[in-house]
Amino acid sequence: MSHLSVIIVNFNSGELVTACVRNLLRYPGKLQVLVSDNGSCDGSICYLQEEVRDNRLIIRLNHENLGFSAGANRVLPEAGGDFVLFLNPDCLVKPEALTEMVAFMSTHADVGMSGCLIRNLNGTEQPGCRRRVPTPWRTFVRVFHLGFLMRPGKHFQPLYLHKTPLPDVPVDIEAISGAFMLVRRAALIDVGPLDAGYFLHCEDLDWCMRFRDKGWRIVFVPNVTITHAKGACSESRPIRVEWHKHRGMIRFYLKFFRKQYPLPLMILVMFAVLVRFVIITITLVPRGFRG
């Protein structure tokens, strides 16, 4: 059975990261779990160290919040697996899910990255686990709610596919969720690590673009399911999270699309992103004060 390395970036995840690691350690194959802690101050790492004593678990303390990409990249040189799973600490993954995903990757050599069906705690599908790349045009249509003016087709397609029928078999997809990204080592070496210029959010979209640009397939595997307590690790700092999310959007657009789209549209999209951040911030201010 192929060697699997799992990278988890932790920041104040409480007991969730311990539950996550415990589930992973039930995997029957050769396993390595690397937890990169970004200066947590909630006792989550102390609790993990007390509750889980296993030589397959390696914890690295960064002493500051490096962000997701840089935190993951910090321990990436230690990952020795044939496949590397980038996993959020608030995910619960059954060992059979890991077994099925590794088996799929082992028999599909041209697949560089794969994701699975990610469900919320209430059992519903999370939008980000199968999606299209948010090009400036798609973002323009979505932000200004212009979808009702257009028929689905070449020039207008929804970004998130969770409201479309779930496929019966694995399918190629433009982008998957950064909460669960299983990557082939050969593809990782070819494409390179996560872009540390993103602090939080959009680094997964960036990576999906780069994998596809290099000719690697990205596949969504619908028959494998995990649970993700989305937002549980960031609920105490919603405004900061939204800032990094929108900042990441702008970096993503400028990196991949500034030469493909007319300048007026790019400016309009940048403006729309900033306006969206302001509107969301206004709604979150009371929560921010409580946090």
Residue pairs with C-beta under 8 A, 6 or more apart in sequence:
1 28
1 29
1 30
1 102
2 29
2 30
2 81
2 82
2 83
2 102
2 105
2 106
3 29
3 30
3 31
3 32
3 80
3 81
3 82
3 83
4 27
4 29
4 30
4 31
4 32
4 81
4 82
4 83
4 84
4 85
4 98
4 102
5 31
5 32
5 33
5 34
5 79
5 80
5 81
5 83
5 84
5 85
6 24
6 31
6 32
6 33
6 34
6 84
6 85
6 87
7 34
7 36
7 72
7 75
7 76
7 79
7 84
7 85
7 86
7 87
8 17
8 20
8 21
8 33
8 34
8 35
8 36
8 87
8 88
8 89
9 36
9 38
9 68
9 71
9 72
9 88
9 89
10 17
10 35
10 36
10 37
10 38
10 40
10 44
10 45
10 89
11 37
11 38
11 39
11 40
11 65
11 71
11 233
12 40
12 41
12 42
12 44
12 233
12 236
13 20
13 40
13 42
13 44
13 89
13 90
13 232
13 233
14 42
14 43
14 44
14 47
14 232
14 233
15 44
15 47
16 44
16 89
16 90
16 229
16 232
16 233
17 35
17 44
17 45
17 48
17 89
17 90
18 44
18 47
18 48
18 51
18 52
19 92
20 87
20 88
20 89
20 90
20 91
20 92
20 93
21 33
21 35
21 48
21 52
21 57
22 51
22 52
23 92
23 93
23 94
23 95
24 31
24 33
24 87
24 93
24 95
24 98
25 31
25 33
25 52
25 54
25 56
25 57
26 94
26 95
27 95
27 98
27 99
28 95
28 99
29 98
29 99
29 102
30 81
31 56
32 56
32 58
32 79
32 80
32 81
33 56
33 57
33 58
34 58
34 60
34 75
34 78
34 79
35 45
35 48
35 57
35 58
35 59
35 60
35 75
35 89
36 60
36 62
36 71
36 72
36 74
36 75
37 44
37 45
37 59
37 60
37 61
37 62
37 71
38 62
38 64
38 65
38 66
38 67
38 71
39 61
39 62
39 63
39 64
39 65
45 59
45 61
48 59
49 59
58 75
58 78
60 74
60 75
60 78
62 71
62 74
66 74
66 196
67 196
67 198
67 199
67 200
67 244
68 178
68 194
68 198
68 199
68 200
68 203
69 193
69 194
69 195
69 196
69 197
69 198
69 199
69 203
70 196
72 86
72 193
72 194
73 193
73 194
73 196
76 84
76 193
81 185
82 184
82 185
83 102
83 105
83 182
83 183
83 184
83 185
84 182
84 183
84 185
84 188
85 98
85 101
85 180
85 181
85 182
85 183
86 178
86 180
86 181
86 182
86 183
86 194
87 93
87 179
87 180
87 181
88 178
88 179
88 180
88 228
88 233
89 233
90 228
90 229
90 230
90 232
90 233
91 118
91 179
91 180
91 226
91 227
91 228
91 229
92 226
92 227
92 228
92 229
93 180
93 226
94 226
97 116
97 224
97 225
97 226
100 221
100 223
100 224
101 114
101 116
101 182
101 221
101 224
102 182
104 111
104 114
104 170
104 219
104 221
104 224
105 111
105 114
105 182
105 184
108 217
108 219
110 216
110 217
111 184
111 216
111 217
111 218
111 219
112 183
112 184
112 187
112 188
112 190
112 191
112 211
112 214
112 216
112 217
112 218
113 176
113 181
113 182
113 183
113 184
113 187
113 207
113 208
113 211
113 216
113 218
113 219
114 170
114 176
114 182
114 218
114 219
114 220
114 221
115 129
115 130
115 173
115 176
115 177
115 180
115 181
115 182
115 218
115 219
115 220
115 221
116 129
116 180
116 220
116 221
116 222
116 224
116 225
116 226
117 125
117 129
117 166
117 220
117 221
117 222
117 223
117 224
117 225
117 226
118 125
118 126
118 128
118 129
118 177
118 179
118 180
118 225
118 226
118 227
118 228
119 125
119 126
119 225
119 226
119 227
119 228
120 126
120 227
120 228
120 230
121 227
121 229
125 162
125 166
126 162
126 177
126 179
126 228
126 230
127 160
127 162
128 160
128 176
128 177
128 178
128 179
129 162
129 176
129 177
129 179
129 180
129 220
130 160
130 161
130 162
130 173
130 176
130 220
131 159
131 160
131 161
131 173
131 174
131 175
131 176
131 177
132 138
132 157
132 158
132 159
132 160
132 161
132 174
132 175
133 174
133 175
133 205
133 208
133 209
134 142
134 159
134 205
134 249
134 252
135 257
136 253
136 257
136 261
136 265
136 266
136 269
137 155
137 261
137 265
138 156
138 157
138 159
139 249
139 253
139 269
139 272
139 273
140 146
140 265
140 268
140 269
140 272
141 147
141 150
141 156
142 159
143 269
143 272
143 273
143 276
144 272
147 156
147 158
150 156
152 158
158 164
161 173
166 222
167 220
167 222
168 222
169 222
170 219
170 220
170 221
170 222
170 223
171 219
171 220
171 222
172 217
172 218
172 219
172 220
173 218
173 219
173 220
174 208
174 212
174 218
175 204
175 205
175 208
175 209
175 218
176 204
176 208
176 218
176 220
177 204
177 228
178 201
178 203
178 204
178 207
179 228
179 230
180 226
180 228
181 204
181 207
184 216
187 211
187 214
187 216
190 214
190 216
191 207
191 210
191 211
191 214
191 216
192 210
194 203
194 206
194 207
195 203
195 206
195 207
197 251
198 206
198 248
198 251
198 252
199 244
199 247
199 248
200 241
200 244
200 245
200 248
201 241
201 244
201 245
201 248
201 249
202 245
202 248
202 249
202 251
202 252
203 248
205 252
206 252
206 255
206 256
208 218
209 256
211 218
212 218
234 241
235 291
236 291
237 288
237 291
238 284
238 287
238 288
238 291
239 281
239 284
239 285
239 287
239 288
242 277
242 280
242 281
242 284
243 277
243 281
246 273
246 274
246 276
246 277
249 273
250 270
250 273
253 266
253 269
253 270
253 273
254 266
257 266
258 266
